[in-house]
Amino acid sequence: MAGLLTLLTAGLSTAADAAGLPPGFVRLADVAPQIVQDVRYAGADNFTGRPVPGYDAADCWARREMAQALAKVAQDAERRGYRLVAFDCYRPQRATDAFVKWAQDPADQAAKARYYPAIDKLLLFEKGYIGRRSSHSAGVAVDLALQKLDGSAVDFGSPFDLFDPRSASASKAVNAAARANRALLKALMEPHGFVNYPPEWWHYTLKGFADAPLYDLPIVR
């Protein structure tokens, strides 16, 4: 979820193309319809316990280059009996701002038992789970998992967005099957230019876009 950009910007781009997307962006479903979309921040099933600002639709947007790379990953996954499941792609900056505000409110602990049971909420910045800028807002990061072609779940040892050391990609605190599944996801992603964020097994960023602009356009249909 973090995936910070080493980028200092004075402002955010609000330009949109004729389809209402940021310039150079596409809807993932138009490029890789085989990828299952389970956009958690558009509903209440996330660490804030409510829909997140900017997610007016449960739809994955991405820079075209990332969508095309993900389509290739999806093809490789299907050959091995799996489908990709995308939890988050492009994230409007207002959503990241909402995460920061949420993290600074110690009174809001509604989702603690499920998403951060073993960590003080005020330490989420220090631990790298929450950041003020994210490569998601540039459309070049994705949070994802795998499922089998019959729709059954794949065990990754910890759920998406669990803020816990067990979620680290190389954690030894999860079982052998979960470790193997994390390794499989990495093996599928890396050949297509994606780099994992080590504290989160689900978070990958496409290389080569460190200077890509951040956007704050809301996600709509």
Legacy VTK file of the C-alpha trace (Angstrom):
# vtk DataFile Version 3.0
C-alpha trace
ASCII
DATASET POLYDATA
POINTS 221 float
0.000 0.000 0.000
2.844 2.431 0.642
5.295 2.328 -2.237
6.561 5.924 -1.775
7.797 7.976 -4.702
11.041 9.822 -4.104
9.431 12.868 -5.637
8.866 16.413 -4.430
6.020 18.094 -6.275
4.530 21.526 -5.824
1.130 20.378 -7.020
-0.844 17.583 -8.599
-2.061 17.220 -12.155
-5.823 17.374 -12.641
-5.781 17.074 -16.436
-8.053 14.461 -17.984
-8.401 13.008 -21.468
-11.644 12.786 -23.414
-12.675 9.663 -21.487
-12.160 11.362 -18.119
-8.961 9.456 -17.300
-5.565 11.013 -16.597
-3.529 11.400 -19.826
-1.962 8.121 -20.914
-4.220 6.074 -18.621
-6.604 3.245 -19.508
-9.214 1.191 -17.743
-7.569 -2.105 -16.866
-10.663 -4.029 -17.962
-10.209 -2.697 -21.508
-6.656 -4.049 -21.750
-6.732 -7.122 -19.501
-10.351 -8.203 -18.940
-9.192 -11.540 -17.538
-7.898 -9.827 -14.392
-10.418 -10.025 -11.551
-11.070 -6.662 -9.892
-11.806 -6.524 -6.160
-11.306 -2.802 -5.522
-11.372 -2.678 -1.739
-11.207 1.085 -1.247
-14.462 1.622 -3.149
-16.338 -0.112 -0.313
-16.105 -0.617 3.440
-13.923 -3.776 3.330
-10.638 -1.979 3.997
-8.515 -0.738 6.904
-10.492 2.509 7.261
-13.790 0.629 7.518
-15.535 2.868 4.961
-15.377 3.874 1.276
-12.321 6.007 0.576
-12.568 9.468 -1.033
-11.832 9.396 -4.753
-13.176 5.885 -5.307
-16.543 6.789 -6.797
-16.452 3.528 -8.777
-14.891 0.116 -8.155
-12.697 0.275 -11.238
-8.961 -0.186 -11.810
-7.279 2.572 -13.798
-3.601 2.480 -14.753
-1.014 3.999 -17.016
-1.225 2.201 -20.323
2.273 0.769 -19.878
1.332 -0.846 -16.573
-1.930 -2.226 -17.905
-0.115 -3.788 -20.849
2.514 -5.291 -18.554
-0.198 -6.696 -16.290
-1.917 -8.250 -19.304
1.283 -10.181 -20.007
1.526 -11.267 -16.365
-2.096 -12.443 -16.537
-1.325 -14.557 -19.602
1.613 -16.199 -17.843
-0.511 -16.783 -14.727
-3.290 -18.471 -16.720
-0.780 -20.851 -18.285
0.062 -21.925 -14.742
-3.575 -22.263 -13.652
-4.123 -18.887 -11.960
-5.817 -15.538 -12.419
-4.672 -12.178 -11.094
-6.895 -10.383 -8.585
-6.349 -6.610 -8.409
-7.217 -4.858 -5.135
-5.959 -1.389 -6.082
-4.394 0.277 -9.109
-4.474 4.050 -9.644
-5.207 5.839 -6.383
-6.268 9.518 -6.396
-4.087 11.682 -4.165
-7.163 12.607 -2.131
-7.377 8.947 -1.105
-3.784 8.981 0.135
-4.560 12.223 1.982
-7.545 10.461 3.588
-5.263 7.610 4.698
-2.906 10.124 6.318
-5.784 11.825 8.137
-7.115 8.448 9.278
-3.680 7.353 10.533
-3.361 10.530 12.613
-6.709 9.992 14.357
-6.079 7.704 17.365
-9.787 7.643 18.212
-10.711 5.825 14.981
-9.894 2.194 15.732
-12.888 0.527 14.070
-10.796 -1.823 11.903
-7.884 -2.461 14.282
-8.720 -6.086 15.110
-8.718 -7.055 11.465
-6.051 -4.880 9.861
-3.478 -3.814 12.472
-4.024 -5.881 15.636
-0.378 -5.938 16.724
0.754 -2.405 15.898
-0.018 1.037 17.293
-1.825 3.021 14.623
0.467 6.011 15.166
3.450 3.862 14.093
2.077 3.124 10.627
4.118 5.961 9.089
7.329 4.822 10.784
6.779 1.228 9.663
6.200 2.275 6.043
2.579 1.190 5.738
1.191 4.720 5.215
2.856 7.478 3.192
1.994 10.972 1.989
2.846 10.158 -1.634
2.349 6.892 -3.490
3.292 5.483 -6.881
-0.351 4.376 -7.055
-1.245 8.020 -7.757
1.006 7.894 -10.826
-0.844 4.817 -12.100
2.258 2.621 -11.973
1.612 0.554 -8.831
-0.779 -2.306 -8.219
-1.889 -4.314 -5.186
-2.790 -7.833 -6.216
-2.976 -11.524 -5.455
-3.750 -14.768 -7.268
-6.730 -17.052 -7.380
-7.092 -20.416 -9.087
-8.923 -20.604 -12.396
-11.923 -22.161 -10.650
-12.168 -19.051 -8.446
-10.820 -20.658 -5.291
-8.554 -18.630 -3.049
-4.780 -18.905 -2.890
-3.155 -18.800 0.558
-0.680 -15.929 0.988
-0.404 -16.298 4.752
-1.859 -12.880 5.537
-4.701 -10.916 3.948
-4.306 -7.846 1.763
-3.519 -4.707 3.767
-2.764 -6.485 7.029
-0.288 -4.112 8.685
1.919 -6.704 10.324
5.418 -8.194 9.927
3.758 -11.362 8.606
2.834 -9.406 5.466
6.471 -8.856 4.535
7.191 -10.697 1.314
10.052 -12.694 2.864
8.386 -13.354 6.226
9.201 -16.735 7.724
6.198 -16.459 10.051
3.827 -17.856 7.397
3.537 -21.469 6.293
5.479 -23.050 3.447
2.516 -22.951 1.056
2.066 -19.217 1.605
5.775 -18.598 1.086
5.632 -20.570 -2.158
2.636 -18.571 -3.364
4.371 -15.279 -2.608
7.398 -16.521 -4.533
5.155 -17.527 -7.438
3.558 -14.069 -7.586
7.010 -12.489 -7.590
8.213 -14.860 -10.306
5.245 -13.878 -12.453
5.616 -10.136 -11.914
9.370 -9.518 -12.102
9.962 -10.620 -15.736
7.509 -7.927 -16.838
9.254 -5.061 -15.067
7.570 -5.046 -11.664
9.366 -4.571 -8.348
7.907 -5.712 -5.041
7.646 -3.470 -1.976
9.228 -5.782 0.660
6.924 -4.984 3.647
3.845 -5.924 1.568
3.688 -9.114 -0.486
0.838 -7.684 -2.597
2.410 -4.372 -3.686
4.275 -4.041 -6.994
5.522 -1.005 -8.920
6.444 -0.862 -12.603
10.065 0.189 -13.074
11.066 3.239 -15.072
8.445 5.748 -13.920
9.960 7.381 -10.835
9.266 10.849 -12.271
5.730 10.136 -13.468
3.228 12.812 -12.384
0.746 12.169 -9.594
-2.963 12.684 -10.209
-6.008 13.473 -8.095
-8.855 12.750 -10.500
-11.581 10.639 -8.857
-12.268 7.183 -10.230
-15.621 7.146 -12.022
-17.350 4.899 -14.530
LINES 1 222
221 0 1 2 3 4 5 6 7 8 9 10 11 12 13 14 15 16 17 18 19 20 21 22 23 24 25 26 27 28 29 30 31 32 33 34 35 36 37 38 39 40 41 42 43 44 45 46 47 48 49 50 51 52 53 54 55 56 57 58 59 60 61 62 63 64 65 66 67 68 69 70 71 72 73 74 75 76 77 78 79 80 81 82 83 84 85 86 87 88 89 90 91 92 93 94 95 96 97 98 99 100 101 102 103 104 105 106 107 108 109 110 111 112 113 114 115 116 117 118 119 120 121 122 123 124 125 126 127 128 129 130 131 132 133 134 135 136 137 138 139 140 141 142 143 144 145 146 147 148 149 150 151 152 153 154 155 156 157 158 159 160 161 162 163 164 165 166 167 168 169 170 171 172 173 174 175 176 177 178 179 180 181 182 183 184 185 186 187 188 189 190 191 192 193 194 195 196 197 198 199 200 201 202 203 204 205 206 207 208 209 210 211 212 213 214 215 216 217 218 219 220
